[in-house]
Amino acid sequence: MNVKDKVVIVTGASSGIGLATAKLLAKHGAKVALVARSKEKLEKLSKELLHSLAVPTDMTDEKQVRKMVKDVLNNYGRIDILINNAGVGYDERLKHHAKMTTCLRPTRPDMLPRKFLRG
């Protein structure tokens, strides 16, 4: 898949698989929206990756998730790809995990205004 100039949201972008994915996408010319709770880590990473945007977001908070989607749309004008990689550590409670799953709904394509969907 050619990702050059595609707008990609990567959740969990501050470490691990999300960080590696964001770097790889940027290397191949994608415009990457970096999403995680760690504002400082995202801002540092955003300075390293051309055409990236740091969007600190707690994926367990539906209002923050909706704002993140709006911020990405306002910055890039569209969203082409979602890498929904945000996760919780082993020490997190199951209740917290269920809440995060519920709050991911606003990042689904059916939650976006039709004018932003491509294809």
N, C-alpha and C positions, 0 to 999 in steps of 0.2 A: 504494500500500500504506500502510495506517495503522500507524505504528510506536509510537504512544502506549502507554506502559507495557510495551512489548516489551523483553525482555532481549537485548541484542546484544553479542556479543564482536567487537571490531575489533582484529585483529592489525596490527602496523605503525602503531599509532596515534600515535606520537610525531612524525611528520612526513609531508609530502606528501599523497598521496591518503587515507591512513589517518587523518591528522589532520583533514582537511577532512570526511571521512565521519563521523567521531566527532562533530564539532561540529554537523553537519547533523542527525544522528540525535538528539542531545541537544536541539537546538532544537525538534524535532518531538515531544519527550516520551519518547523511548526511555531506558531505563536501560542505560548503556553501560559495558561492561568494557573498559578501555583496556589493550591488551597490546603491549609492545615491550620491548627491552632497557634503554632509557633511564629508569631509576627517577626521576631528578630531573624530567625532562620530563613523565613521566606524572603524578607527584604535583602538579606545577604545573597541568597541564591538568585534573586531577580536581577541583581547587579551583574552576576556572572553570565546569565543567559539572555541573549539578544531577543528582543521583542516579547519578553515575558512580563507578567503582571502578578504581583504578590497580593493575594486576597485572603487575609487571615479570617478564618471561619471555624466556628465550633459546629461540626456536623451533627451534633445532638440537639441543636437549637434551630428549629424550623425557620424562625424569623431571620437568623443569620444566613441560613442556606438560601432563602429567597433573595436576600440582599446580595449575596455572592453572585447568584445567577444574573441579577440586574446589573451589578457592577461589571461583570464580564461582557454582557451584551452592550452596555454603554461604552466600554472601552474598545471592543473589537467589532461590534455590530452584528455578530452572529456567534453561534457555537456549532462546530462541526463534529467534535468527538468528545466523549466523556470517558475518562479513565476513573472509575469509581473505586478508589483504592483505600479510602479512609478505613481505619480499623481501631480496635480497642486492644489494650494489653491484657495479659492473663490475669492481672489483678483487678480488672474492672468487673463490676457486677453484671449479671445477665440483664437486669432491668435497664441499666445504662445502654447495653448493646441493643436491646429492643427499641429503646427510644431513638438511638442513632438510625436504625433501620427505617423507622417511621419518618424521620426527618430527611432522609435521602430522597423522598418522593419529589420534592420540588426540582430536583436536577434531572428528572426524567423528561424526555422529549415531549410527552403529552402535557407537561406543565408549562411549556414555553409558548409564547404567542406564535400563531401559525406563520406570521411573516418572517420569523427567524429560522424556520425549518427549511432545510434545503432538500432538493430531490424531487 
